[in-house]
Amino acid sequence: MSNQARVEKIESLLTEALSPASLVVLDQSHLHKGHPGARDGRGHFDVIIVSDAFRGKSTISRHRMIYEALGKMMTTDIHALSISAEAPDQ
């Protein structure tokens, strides 16, 4: 799967699971060329998401919600994931 297709899949899964008010997924894989973790073909991504689903949740709970939404992509397509997850009022 190309990194563009991965970005689209990440956006789709997070939108379906968390109905975000705002979502940006950035492919940062090009910054990690030659990095040992990048050799297996999985990507490095940044996720910036705002969702009502995060209201009253701790940072760790928000991250777990994202990992759960992404499911097996975390082991098959994503090597590294940087997350900024906030509720709309933050």
N, CA and C of each residue as an Amber inpcrd file, in Angstrom:
protein
   270
   0.8530000  -1.1680000   0.0000000   0.0000000   0.0000000   0.0000000
   0.9010000   1.2340000   0.0000000   0.5770000   2.2000000  -0.8180000
   1.3470000   3.4430000  -0.8520000   1.0580000   4.2640000   0.4080000
   1.9670000   5.1810000   0.7120000   1.7410000   6.0200000   1.8910000
   0.5270000   6.9220000   1.7180000   0.2330000   7.3600000   0.4890000
  -0.9770000   8.1540000   0.2620000  -2.2230000   7.3280000   0.5710000
  -2.2200000   6.0590000   0.1690000  -3.3460000   5.1750000   0.4680000
  -3.4440000   4.9340000   1.9720000  -2.3110000   4.8670000   2.6510000
  -2.3190000   4.7090000   4.1130000  -2.9330000   5.9350000   4.7780000
  -2.5590000   7.1230000   4.3140000  -3.1270000   8.3540000   4.8650000
  -4.6450000   8.3360000   4.7090000  -5.1240000   7.9770000   3.5300000
  -6.5670000   7.9210000   3.2820000  -7.2500000   6.8870000   4.1620000
  -6.6220000   5.7440000   4.3770000  -7.1940000   4.6960000   5.2340000
  -7.2290000   5.1600000   6.6920000  -6.1530000   5.7990000   7.1530000
  -6.1200000   6.3350000   8.5180000  -7.2390000   7.3540000   8.6990000
  -7.3810000   8.2680000   7.7380000  -8.4510000   9.2720000   7.8050000
  -9.8210000   8.6050000   7.8600000 -10.0350000   7.6050000   7.0440000
 -11.3170000   6.9090000   6.9900000 -11.6330000   6.2110000   8.3120000
 -10.6660000   5.4800000   8.8420000 -10.8910000   4.7430000  10.0950000
 -11.1510000   5.6900000  11.2590000 -10.3810000   6.7730000  11.3560000
 -10.5710000   7.7180000  12.4570000 -11.8830000   8.4830000  12.3210000
 -12.2620000   8.8150000  11.1060000 -13.5310000   9.5090000  10.8780000
 -14.7030000   8.6130000  11.2700000 -14.6280000   7.3630000  10.8760000
 -15.6990000   6.4130000  11.1970000 -15.8270000   6.1900000  12.7020000
 -14.7060000   6.0520000  13.3860000 -14.7270000   5.7220000  14.8090000
 -14.9580000   6.9210000  15.7180000 -14.4550000   8.0980000  15.3340000
 -14.4280000   9.2240000  16.2700000 -15.1700000  10.4720000  15.8010000
 -15.7230000  10.4760000  14.6110000 -16.4690000  11.6250000  14.0680000
 -15.7940000  12.9510000  14.4020000 -14.5690000  13.1390000  13.9630000
 -13.8420000  14.3520000  14.3490000 -14.4160000  15.6410000  13.7620000
 -14.2810000  16.7090000  14.5270000 -14.6150000  18.0450000  14.0310000
 -13.5010000  18.5180000  13.1090000 -12.3060000  18.0080000  13.3650000
 -11.1310000  18.3670000  12.5710000 -10.1640000  17.1950000  12.5870000
  -9.5500000  16.9220000  11.4280000  -8.6010000  15.8150000  11.3210000
  -7.5690000  16.1290000  10.2520000  -6.3060000  16.0280000  10.6330000
  -5.1990000  16.1740000   9.6940000  -4.2830000  14.9810000   9.8980000
  -3.9640000  14.2820000   8.8050000  -3.0150000  13.1760000   8.8490000
  -1.8800000  13.5320000   7.9010000  -0.6690000  13.5800000   8.4460000
   0.5060000  13.9340000   7.6510000   1.4340000  12.7360000   7.5320000
   1.8870000  12.4650000   6.3270000   2.8730000  11.4150000   6.0880000
   4.2570000  12.0190000   6.3150000   4.9440000  11.5480000   7.3280000
   6.2790000  12.0380000   7.6610000   7.3610000  11.0010000   7.3280000
   7.0060000   9.9920000   6.5680000   7.9180000   8.8910000   6.2720000
   9.2060000   9.3660000   5.6070000   9.1060000  10.3870000   4.7760000
  10.2880000  10.8870000   4.0620000  11.3660000  11.4100000   5.0210000
  10.9750000  11.7740000   6.2260000  11.9280000  12.2720000   7.2140000
  12.7140000  11.1450000   7.8760000  12.3160000   9.9180000   7.6200000
  12.9040000   8.7710000   8.3120000  13.5880000   7.7930000   7.3660000
  13.8740000   8.2160000   6.1610000  14.5770000   7.3640000   5.2040000
  15.9040000   6.9180000   5.8220000  16.1860000   5.6240000   5.7080000
  17.4210000   5.0810000   6.2560000  17.3270000   4.7100000   7.7190000
  16.2740000   5.1390000   8.4000000  16.0430000   4.7980000   9.7950000
  15.7280000   3.3010000   9.8690000  16.3180000   2.5690000  10.8100000
  16.0870000   1.1220000  10.8720000  14.6040000   0.7350000  10.8880000
  13.7820000   1.5080000  11.5610000  12.3600000   1.2010000  11.6310000
  11.6190000   1.4360000  10.3370000  12.2160000   2.1820000   9.4190000
  11.5520000   2.4860000   8.1470000  11.8640000   1.4460000   7.0790000
  12.8000000   0.5830000   7.3470000  13.2360000  -0.3900000   6.3410000
  12.1830000  -1.4300000   5.9990000  11.2480000  -1.6690000   6.9030000
  10.2270000  -2.6930000   6.6430000   9.0700000  -2.1620000   5.8020000
   9.1310000  -0.8840000   5.4120000   8.1210000  -0.3280000   4.5230000
   6.9380000   0.3230000   5.2130000   6.8500000   0.2030000   6.5270000
   5.7590000   0.8730000   7.2350000   6.0680000   2.3580000   7.3460000
   5.0290000   3.1680000   7.5640000   5.1940000   4.6100000   7.5330000
   5.2230000   5.2920000   8.8850000   5.6370000   6.5440000   8.8450000
   5.6410000   7.4440000   9.9950000   4.5970000   8.5230000   9.7300000
   3.6650000   8.6980000  10.6690000   2.5570000   9.6270000  10.4450000
   2.3140000  10.5020000  11.6610000   1.8260000  11.7160000  11.4060000
   1.3520000  12.6200000  12.4470000  -0.1700000  12.6940000  12.3210000
  -0.8660000  12.6000000  13.4490000  -2.3220000  12.7440000  13.4720000
  -2.6630000  13.9080000  14.3980000  -3.4120000  14.8460000  13.8630000
  -3.9050000  15.9850000  14.6430000  -5.4250000  15.9030000  14.5490000
  -6.0720000  15.6260000  15.6810000  -7.4990000  15.3400000  15.6640000
  -8.2130000  16.0590000  16.8070000  -9.3860000  16.5890000  16.4970000
 -10.2620000  17.2160000  17.4880000 -11.6040000  16.4930000  17.3920000
 -12.0590000  15.9620000  18.5340000 -13.3140000  15.2030000  18.5320000
 -14.0250000  15.3200000  19.8750000 -15.3500000  15.3830000  19.8370000
 -16.1540000  15.3500000  21.0620000 -15.9320000  14.0500000  21.8310000
 -15.5410000  13.0020000  21.1250000 -15.3120000  11.7030000  21.7700000
 -14.2020000  11.7820000  22.8200000 -13.3490000  12.8050000  22.7490000
 -12.2390000  12.9430000  23.6900000 -12.6060000  13.7390000  24.9400000
 -13.7960000  14.3130000  24.9510000 -14.2110000  15.1450000  26.0820000
 -14.1620000  14.3300000  27.3860000 -13.4370000  14.8470000  28.3790000
 -13.3380000  14.2000000  29.6740000 -12.3870000  13.0120000  29.7210000
 -11.6820000  12.7410000  28.6360000 -10.7700000  11.5950000  28.5710000
  -9.3280000  12.0600000  28.8050000  -8.5500000  11.2000000  29.4340000
  -7.1320000  11.4850000  29.6320000  -6.3850000  11.3230000  28.3110000
  -5.1770000  11.8260000  28.2710000  -4.3480000  11.6950000  27.0740000
  -4.1600000  10.2300000  26.7090000  -3.8600000   9.3940000  27.6720000
  -3.6350000   7.9720000  27.3860000  -4.9060000   7.3170000  26.8500000
  -6.0590000   7.6890000  27.3740000  -7.3290000   7.1440000  26.8790000
  -7.5800000   7.5800000  25.4390000  -7.2570000   8.8180000  25.1350000
  -7.4300000   9.3260000  23.7700000  -6.5440000   8.5560000  22.7950000
  -5.2970000   8.3300000  23.1970000  -4.3760000   7.5800000  22.3420000
  -4.8700000   6.1480000  22.1450000  -5.3570000   5.5450000  23.2010000
  -5.8940000   4.1730000  23.0940000  -7.0830000   4.1220000  22.1350000
  -7.9210000   5.1370000  22.1730000  -9.0730000   5.1980000  21.2660000
  -8.5920000   5.2480000  19.8060000  -7.5420000   6.0060000  19.5710000
  -6.9900000   6.1110000  18.2190000  -6.3700000   4.7850000  17.7970000
  -5.5770000   4.1790000  18.6730000  -4.9710000   2.8800000  18.3490000
  -6.0450000   1.8370000  18.0600000  -7.1000000   1.8440000  18.8550000
  -8.1980000   0.8940000  18.6420000  -8.8650000   1.1350000  17.2910000
  -9.0830000   2.3960000  16.9540000  -9.7150000   2.7180000  15.6680000
  -8.8440000   2.2650000  14.4920000  -7.5250000   2.3820000  14.6410000
  -6.6180000   2.0070000  13.5600000  -6.3820000   0.5040000  13.4780000
  -6.6680000  -0.1960000  14.5560000  -6.6090000  -1.6480000  14.5620000
  -5.3000000  -2.2140000  14.0400000  -5.4190000  -3.1570000  13.1100000
  -4.2370000  -3.8760000  12.6290000  -3.2730000  -2.9910000  11.8340000
  -3.7170000  -1.8110000  11.3920000  -2.7920000  -0.9080000  10.7030000
  -1.5920000  -0.5700000  11.5820000  -1.7880000  -0.5960000  12.9020000
  -0.6980000  -0.2770000  13.8170000   0.4360000  -1.2900000  13.7150000
   0.1630000  -2.4910000  13.2610000   1.2140000  -3.5010000  13.1330000
   1.5890000  -3.7920000  11.6910000   0.7110000  -3.4400000  10.7550000
   0.9890000  -3.7720000   9.3590000   1.4360000  -2.5900000   8.5130000
   1.0350000  -1.3690000   8.8500000   1.2820000  -0.2150000   7.9940000
   1.9250000   0.9780000   8.6850000   1.8410000   1.0340000  10.0070000
   2.3240000   2.2000000  10.7360000   3.4990000   1.7980000  11.6230000
   4.6370000   2.4340000  11.3900000   5.7970000   2.1970000  12.2610000
   5.7860000   3.1770000  13.4310000   5.4690000   4.4460000  13.1390000
   5.4590000   5.4760000  14.1750000   4.2670000   6.3970000  13.9660000
   3.6460000   6.7850000  15.0970000   2.4730000   7.6390000  15.0420000
   2.6050000   8.7280000  16.1020000   2.6560000   9.9730000  15.6630000
   2.6560000  11.1130000  16.5650000   1.2180000  11.6090000  16.6550000
   0.7130000  11.7900000  17.8840000  -0.7030000  12.1080000  18.0690000
  -0.8860000  13.4050000  18.8500000  -1.7520000  14.2650000  18.3250000
  -2.2810000  15.4100000  19.0540000  -3.7990000  15.2140000  19.0310000
  -4.3810000  14.8940000  20.1870000  -5.8190000  14.5990000  20.2620000
  -6.4510000  15.4810000  21.3310000  -7.4150000  16.2950000  20.8910000
  -8.0620000  17.2300000  21.8100000  -9.5720000  17.2200000  21.6330000
 -10.2650000  17.6470000  22.6920000 -11.6970000  17.8880000  22.6120000
 -11.8840000  19.3000000  22.0210000 -13.0360000  19.6010000  21.4480000
 -13.2460000  20.9010000  20.7990000 -13.0190000  22.1140000  21.6870000
 -13.2170000  22.0030000  22.9790000 -13.0950000  23.1620000  23.8750000
 -11.6890000  23.3650000  24.4220000 -10.7320000  22.6490000  23.9220000
  -9.3590000  22.7830000  24.4280000  -8.5390000  23.7290000  23.5940000
